[in-house]
Structure formats: structure tokens, C-alpha cells
Amino acid sequence: MKHMIRFAMMIAMMTLSLMPAKADSPRMVVIEEGTNASCGPCASQNPRFQAYVENNKDMVIPIKIQAWFPGRDIMNAADSSMHNNRIRYYGIQNIGVPCATVNGSILEKSSENYYNGAPADSTAMQQVVEQIRGTMSPITLTIEETRNGNTMNVKVTVASSQALSGANKLRVVINERFRYYANAGTNGEKEFFDIMRKMLPNLNGEDLDIPAGGSKSFNYSFNIPTTGQYALDPSMLYVVAFVQDEDSKEILQGESNAKEDGFANFTMDSFLNTIPRSGTITQVVNVNNPSETDMTVNLSIDKDAYPLPTGWTATVTPTSVDVPAGGSIAVNVEVSAPANAAYVIVGVKGVPGYTDRFNLASNAVFAVLSEKPKIVTFSGFSTFATPNYYNAMSASLKADAVVFPYNSQLLEAYSTEMEEVQAMVFPIGTNPLKLPDEYNYANPLNTIEVALSLNRKVMIIAPQAMQWAYDAVNNIADGQMQEVQDFYNAIGLSYDRTKIRFSGNTLNPFSVRGVTGDVIGNRLNNGALINCNQQGSIANQSYSLNTDAFTISNPAVAKPVLYYDNIQSELATARIELDGNRMVYSSFGIESIGTAAVGNEFFKRCIDWLMTGTAASAEDIAEGSNAELSLAINPNPMSDMAVVNYTVNGQTEKFVTITVVDAMGREVASLFSGMTQPGAHALSFNAAQLPAGAYRMITRTMGGSGVQLPLMINR
């Protein structure tokens, strides 16, 4: 019998020796990304990084570390010592954000199109993941979590088939799966995923002293803050644990207890709509359930991510639907518009009601463009600047103006509505007007030339476009933009030089001044210097880093409007009249003007001149009447009420605007704007809200004709 027992033990030992150690488990990949909510490159790279993570959840565990630079970040502020320590641990402060580490090493770039650490370099990340895929780690991590109210009780067990000691550390992180912030920083990001919220028990982690084949458990407790500025969502919290070699920083194994995501999908037959002024449309949205279980989806209009302009409303009906597994239910979104024009993105948010999953919001978005806009300001080149240009317009013109993404496919899709456009504004920032086709760049010059050929008015705000056309920029040799040089020759402008307006991280202030007697520049800011780049750091959102100085090569075509730094030979803005059309060209960002009222006034004058051939500062508008218009005010001087009589001469209806400007030429009241039949007309003018003083009332047509009368308000 003893021999039989000994033989059985030998068989058992041989069998065990042929089996892998029970602690071995598939190796996971932990990707830590340093990012910041005021970092522009972070906003552009994070969506691609997030898409990669979502598509590789079988192996990838993400952790977002929020850096303190380059600007404000509410997630960093919630626990700055933790985030800053982790950033410095990898030396990310010496590289910059965004920066990704994969299993403890800075990601090595896959090509010269990226830099080391670029989180958008999904090719490089995939190469590392594929090297690890299918390999085993001697370490197995087990996470157990229970909740007692708002307290998380966490137990992490580390088991290893090989001895762990010395430099091996266990680190435990509480992550927040998703958080929406309307204003986390200044880069426009609003949706944040897998945010590091707490390290347990602290930044240093736990020393590991585990013999081969052994295991050790660690217990933690975390009280979830649910009130105040840095409150967390308990339903979105989960635990990540990883073992890291302190000498090499290599992460040897990771684990997460993140739940499965629950979300709905949305589909629509069309994403692009037009809407009548003061009209209503209905968009049908299909709510789809991609999961294998039934889903309740709560629906709402997402006004946080996609705010609606004043006067616009949107409603979704019904607000809750029960969608069977693999099924779909249609809901209606009704959108109503005011009389003012706008291009609006409407967002519909759907949040599932699972109890055992992360209920992630999904969005359905569609575009709505008002019929017959007259002025289009393109966005997409200079994001923070575009609203400045729109808001500065005269009230009478703003009613027919829209901010529209510069996108060739959208322009084509809305080609019918674009036929009504009379003026286009291109605030293109530091971008070129055109690059050779091999650079696959959105070239606004193509759209500009088409607009001019259709007799549309054009304004270009391009601080560095001339340098792109004549000098070597970003290793692109000069001489490759001959088409752009030809354009500048045609509009009568000659490039002088580009003036650098920054030094390191500090802005260099500069000034512009209006040209005396010019229809736009005259008496701008009372004829005094206009200061720009007033802030000391480029963290300021309104600045120009470079400005092209130019001269007039054809005075018959181009006229000077503003010049730089009190040097009349270094022009900043010109107005052009070519083949019966009008254009304004400015080589500095108007939003960099230190006094907003002056910047607004300058832009308003530019648009007024484009649309009418006159501006609020013009001193040569006919007084009282001309061949197209006549104007009378009774009584004048007035107190609170007066009657304005105006006549449209000729046989055809005309677009007429009637405004009141103060002694500085600033619009203070818009009395009328619209198509007007020939003949005599009258309207009441209530001046009770205006202080006593001297004003001018100006009546214009879109064709450029204008008349004015002095107006005195006495009380």
C-alpha cells in the first residue's frame, strides 16, 4: 500500500509540473495619458486616442492624468499633488501634453508624422499591444469591491508564480469612467473618460514582498465626495490595480473591475436640414439598442454640449423609450427658429437605465441652417475668434448672418442656401490661403475666388498667409504658392515682411492706427493708436503671434485702412474694389485688439462698407436725399418720440437699413432692416433709452447708396 501511495504522489507531482503555475494570467496593457483641458493639441488628439481605447478593451486599461499645464484644468485642481506627481514620475513635463505612456514607457512614435508620446499615434500603440498579446504574466491581480453608502471598500490580491520584492510596487487607482464638464478648461473639451481620481493608499503605492507561488491582499477604503466643486459620480467609479517596477518603471501587470458600458446608438436619414425663418421642422431620430438585453433610454435635448442660440427651441418626443434587444424605436425632434438667421447643431442625448453597467450618454446631432442667410462667417480655422467677428456686426446685419463651418462637403450640401449669400468672412488664423494639393489641406482660396466670381463681398483675416505664400514656413519651400502670389498681385497688395508678436511664452504688444480720411479707418478710436496683444502670456485667448506687414502695389485697386506700430508704410488692413466688387484684407486677428468695443467697431465698419459701400465713420454720405433714398425726422431736435419718413425711389424694391449712430460713429439703435417697396414709408422712433446728445440717422441700401441726417435729442 505504501508503494501505491508513493506512486500516486509521484504521478501527481509529475502532472503538476506539466501545468502552468496557477498564478500566471494573460498580460494586460496599461496606458496612462498626460493631458490638460486647456491644451489645444489634447483636444485634437484625444478623440482618436479614445477611439483606440474603446476598440481594444480586451487588453487595454486607460488612465488619464491631468497635467497642470498649459492652463486651467478642473480635474487637476481636484487633486493637483497626485496628478502632478504622476506627470513628473514619467517626465512628461519635459515633453509636453498630450503624452501617452504604455506599460510605463513613453510611447515611441511609429513615423515622422508623430512625436514620441503622441496619443493619436494609434499605429504605435497597436504595435506595442500586438507584441504583448498572447503573452502571460506571472502576476495575477484580483479586485474585490463593495459599497457602503458612498464608501468604496476595495480589496486587491496580488498572486505571483515568481518572487516579487524590492522595487516592485502595487498601485491602486480609483478612476471615473466618464464626466461631462461644460468648462473644465479652455480648449473646448467637454467629455472626459477614465480620469484618475485617487491613488490608494497614497502616491507611493505598496511594497511587494511575495515569494514564488505566494499571494498577498491589501484593503482600502475611499469616501466618495458627492458634494461641492469636486464631487464625483459614484455610479461611474471603478478600480484599476497594477504592479510596477520602480527601477525601470515597467508595468508588469494590470487589472480593472470596470463594468461593461451601456449605450444606445442613433441613426437618421439626413443630418442636414434647412428651416424657414420663424418656422418649424421635425427630424426623425432612430434609437437603436445594440445590446443583447432590453434597454430603457431616457432622452433629452443636449443644450449643454450643443447650446441653442437665443430664440431657438428644440423638443424630443417621447422623452423615454423601451427598446428591445437589437431593436429600434423612432422619436421626433421638433426644432423652431426665430426670424434671425443661424446655423445650429441640435444634439439629442440618450442615457440608458442599466443598474449593472456604466450608463454612458450617446448623442445624435444634426445641423439646421436658416433659409437665405446673407453673411457667412466661416469657423474652423480660428476657433476662439469666430464668435467675436459675429457678435461685432451691426444688429441689422447680424439678423441675416450665420457662423458656418468651413467644410467643402457642407458648402456643397447647402449650395442652394449659399446662393443667397452676399458676403463671406474668412478668419483663417495662422493658416495659409492655399497649399499644394499633396498636403491635403482645406484651401480657402478656392472658395474665395469662387465667391468673388459670383460678385460676393469678401473679408479675409489672415495674420500669416502672405508669409506662407512668399517665404519658407514649416519646411515648405517658397515659390510653391504661385497661385496665391497671383491672387495678391490681382488685389493690389505686396508682401513686405512678417512681424513676430511673441517671445517665448510672452506676447509682444503691437498697435494699429486708422488711416485719416479712409471710409473705414477714419476716426477709429478717435484717431489714436489701437493697442493689441495686451496680455503678457499666450495663455490669453485673444492674440496674434505673427502679423504680415504689406504695402499697396496698385492704388487703383487697393486703399490703406490701418497700419502697424505707427509706421504708415507697414499696412495692416486694406480695402479693395476690383471688377465692381468689394473686399477687406486684414493681416492681424481683430480679436487681439485690447479694447473689445474698438475691435467690434472696426469689424462693424468693415462689414458695413462691404455691404453698402459706406461705413458708420463716413463723412461723405449724402445729407437728406440722393437718387435712391430720402430721409426726414419729425421733430428734430426730439425728446423721446419722433416719426421717421423715408422714401425709396425707382421702380424696384430694395433692401433698406435705418440705424442711429453716436458721435463716435458707433451704432446705438437699429430701426429697420428688410426689403422695401418703392415709395414713401414711415416708422416711429422711440429714443427714450438714449441719453441726450448729438447723433446721426443713416439710411442705406445694399447697393451702397446712403443718406444721413443730424439728429439731436434734448431733454
Beta strands, then each sheet from edge to edge (+ up, - down):
strand 1: 25-26
strand 2: 29-35
strand 3: 60-66
strand 4: 99-102
strand 5: 105-106
strand 6: 136-137
strand 7: 139-148
strand 8: 151-160
strand 9: 168-180
strand 10: 191-200
strand 11: 206-207
strand 12: 214-223
strand 13: 237-245
strand 14: 251-256
strand 15: 261-262
strand 16: 265-267
strand 17: 272-275
strand 18: 280-288
strand 19: 295-301
strand 20: 313-317
strand 21: 320-323
strand 22: 328-336
strand 23: 343-352
strand 24: 358-359
strand 25: 362-370
strand 26: 375-379
strand 27: 401-405
strand 28: 423-427
strand 29: 457-461
strand 30: 493-500
strand 31: 502-503
strand 32: 506-507
strand 33: 510-514
strand 34: 530-532
strand 35: 546-552
strand 36: 558-564
strand 37: 571-578
strand 38: 581-586
strand 39: 622-623
strand 40: 629-634
strand 41: 641-648
strand 42: 654-661
strand 43: 667-676
strand 44: 679-686
strand 45: 693-701
strand 46: 706-713
sheet 1: 1+ 6-
sheet 2: 3+ 2+ 4- 5+
sheet 3: 7+ 8- 12+
sheet 4: 10+ 9- 11+
sheet 5: 10+ 9- 13+ 14-
sheet 6: 15+ 24+
sheet 7: 16+ 18- 22+ 20-
sheet 8: 17+ 25+ 23- 19+ 21-
sheet 9: 27+ 26+ 28+ 29+ 38+ 37- 36+ 33- 34+
sheet 10: 30+ 35-
sheet 11: 31+ 32-
sheet 12: 39+ 46+ 45- 42+ 43-
sheet 13: 40+ 41- 44+
end
